Structures are given as structure tokens and as C-alpha cells.
């Protein structure tokens, strides 16, 4: 066993252990920290595979933005985690049933999986030298040619999820002033201020501070 194999098993063990601790930790802040560790370990696996661009994206995007955003949101929200966990227990049977269905689908898919007709042709196809095609270029060619429709569908799903999250968290609060872009754009200068001709001696006298 060489150094690369030892690094692979180390990163793989840390990734799996961190993923388990993400869902088992009682404190959500600790869950986010374990998630960051899992991202770092997965980035190490990408580096061992020669996909340094994906490793960089995983560290910059997921660790530097997504996980940190999760951490700040969890720390700023005033959530009663005891009540939250009690309410989540009633959905445990349904969640377990859905998990069993997904597991059965994965087992069925794995048992019925077979190579396609074009796999042999793709394996025997000429592959350019690694020095001619960089990692980022190869990823872009594959992603934006063969998988362009799947890539666009994934973006559409994320857009729908974002809109759904905004709609679900949007609240109508009484007594709170809301911004109206149309009213602001249609506002005239005479509606914003008023000129008053004050006669001499009839103005409001400001109280003077006694020293």
C-alpha cells in the first residue's frame, strides 16, 4: 500500500464519518462544522482523482459560501430545537417509509444495472493526452455538450426550489410598511414636499438651552 492509497482510505473514512455525524449531531452548529469537514475530505478525494478543479470548486463554493451561510443562518435564528425535534418525531414513520422505498429502488437499480451498447465504443475511443486537454476544459466540454440538457434541468430545479423557499417563508405582517415600486416611480415633487410662506413672528420658536 503506497502513500496515495493510504490518503484515499483516510479521506474516505473522514468523509463517511463526517456525513454520519452531520445527521446525528444534536447541535445544528456542530452539524454544519462536520459538513465543512466532509466537504474538505471530499475535496481531498477529488485531488487524488486528478480533478483539482472540482476540488477547488468544492472548497471555494461549498465551504466558503454555502456551509458558512448555513452556519450564520443557524446561529442567527432563534429556534427552539426541543420543540422542533418533538414536532419532527411525528414525521419519522413517513420518513422511514420513504427511505425504505428509496433504498429498495437503489437495490433494484443496482441489481438490474448493465453496460449499455455504446460503453464498449466509448472505452475504445481515442483519448487525447492529459497534457493536451486540461481538467477544466475536459469538464466543460463534457458538461456543456453531452449533458447540456441535464445541466439546464438541474438549474431549473434549483430555480423552482429557490422560488418555493421564498414563497413558503414569506409572511404578511400587519402594521409593517411595504415598498411599492410603482408608487415610488409615480411620485411627483409636489407630493414629496410643501412650500409654506411663514409670516414674520408667527413661526415656531425653538426652546433655548439655559446654561
Buried (B, 14 or more C-beta within 10 A) or exposed (E): EEEEEEBBEEBBEBBEBBBEBBEEBEEBEBBBBBBBBBBBBBBBBBBBEEBBBBBBBBBEEBBEEBBEEBBEEBEEEEEEEEEEEEEEEEEEEEEEEEEEEEEEEEEEEEEEEEEEEEEEEEEEEEEEEEEEEEBBEBBEEEEEEEEEEEEEEEEEEEEEEEEEEEEEEEEEEEEEEEEEEEEEEEEEEEEEEEEEEEEEEEEEEEEEEEE
